[in-house]
Amino acid sequence: MIISIVPGLMLIVGVILSFFAPKKISVQSVNFVNASRQQVFDQIRFMKNFPNWSPFLIQDPQQKFSISGIDGQVGATFSWEGVGEKSKGSQTVVYLSGNDNLTIQCNITEPFQSSPVFAYTLTDKNGGVEIIQDFEAPMPFPSNVFGLLFGVKNRMALTNQQGLELLKKVAEQSETAMSVIK
């Protein structure tokens, strides 16, 4: 009898949690980069540069990827297939404005389906650039319950901050290299 009660209780708790669990994850990450806005913007908008600062490639260095479309323009797409993580998907530049706003739409197909969005805003500040990365991902039931129970928002916040730290390192090194050439 206990064996049949436990799954029933778990189902009831899951349904109750689904009403309180968020239907989307929103994470904002901020970093300062000691480089020009154009240097930072180009690191983000050109898909060929993404492997240089992708936190996902650090997690899965054997990941296979390809780029399609006109790199640096709306429609450019970075597609990946994980080896260690067994993930698969793509990310496409869907919005560019000057050299200060960019939006990337992801389409994750494995190991689960999701369509998160990364929006970047760059602002000149203190001789460098402040990067604000706004991340949003839909979390329909039952994903929202699992996301709540397993701390998905906190993990995404850490991963996104790691990506901005890597972006900072790459952009600052590129800026230093450019100043040496001049």
Secondary structure, 3 states (H helix, E strand, C coil): CHHHHHHHHHHHHHHHHHHHCCCEEEEEEEEEECCCHHHHHHHHHCHHHHHHHCHHHHHCCCCEEEEECCCCCCCCEEEEECCCCCCEEEEEEEEEECCCEEEEEEEEEECCCECCEEEEEEEEECCEEEEEEEEEEECCCCHHHHHHHCCHHHHHHHHHHHHHHHHHHHHHHHHHHHHHHC
